[in-house]
C-alpha cells in the first residue's frame, strides 16, 4: 500500500520564475519524496508527473498558471468540460 504524503512545498511569492524557479520546485519535491521513501535513486520527472496527474482534479488546481494552461487545452480541444 502506498503512503499518503502531506506535501507542503515552500512558496517564495515569485511569479514568472521560469526555468530556474521550476528547477527549485522539482528539487524540493524530490527531497520530500525521498524522505518518504520514494524515488531513492533520483526523481524521474516524467514518471512523477504521470503519477501525480492521476490524483489531480485540474478544475480546482489553485495555480493561476496551471489554470491558464488548462483553459487553453479546453479551448483547443473544443471541450467545455473536464478533459479525460
N, C-alpha and C positions, 0 to 999 in steps of 0.2 A: 504494500500500500504506500502510495506517495505521501510525503509530508506536505502539509499546507504551510506555506511561508508567508508570514505577515511582513510585507515588504514596505519599507519606508526609505526611499532614496532621498538624499538631501536636495532641496530646491535652492538654487542660487539666485533666483529672481531675474536671471538674464533671459532675454528673448533674442532669437536670431543668432545664437552662438555658433551656428554652422558645424562643420566637421569637428572642430576642437571640442565643442560642447558635447556633441554626440559621443565622442570617444570617452569623455569623462563619465558620461551616464552609463555606457556599457561597462566601463571598468568598475563602477560602483555596483552595478547589477551582478557582475561576475564575482565580486567579493562576497556579496550577500548569499549568492547561490553556493559558492564554495564552502562557506561557513555552515550551510545547511546540508552539505554532503553531496551537492550536485556539481557536475562539470569540473571534477577534480583535476582533469588534465588540461583545463582551459575552456573558456566559453566558446562554443561554436555558434556564432551569431545566427546563421541560417537555421540551425536546429532549434535554438532557443526561441527565435521569433515564431516558428511554426508551433512550438509547444505552447507559448504564451497566447498566440492568436486563438487557439481552441477554447480559451477561457475568457475571451474578451466579449463585451457587448458594445460594439462600435458606437451605437447611437447615444450611449451615456458616458462615453470617454470624456474626461474633463479637459483634455489638451486641446487648446484652440487650434494649433497647427494640425493636429490629427483630424479635427472636425472639418477643417478646410479640405484636407486630403480626402476624407470620407465623402463629403458632399460632392466633391469633384468626380469621384468614381461613380456615385449615384447618377449624376448628370450625364456623364459619358456613356453610361450603360442604359440610360433612359429609365432607370429604376427609381420609383418614388418610395420604395420601402426598403427594408433591410436587405443587404447583399447576402447571398448564400455562399 
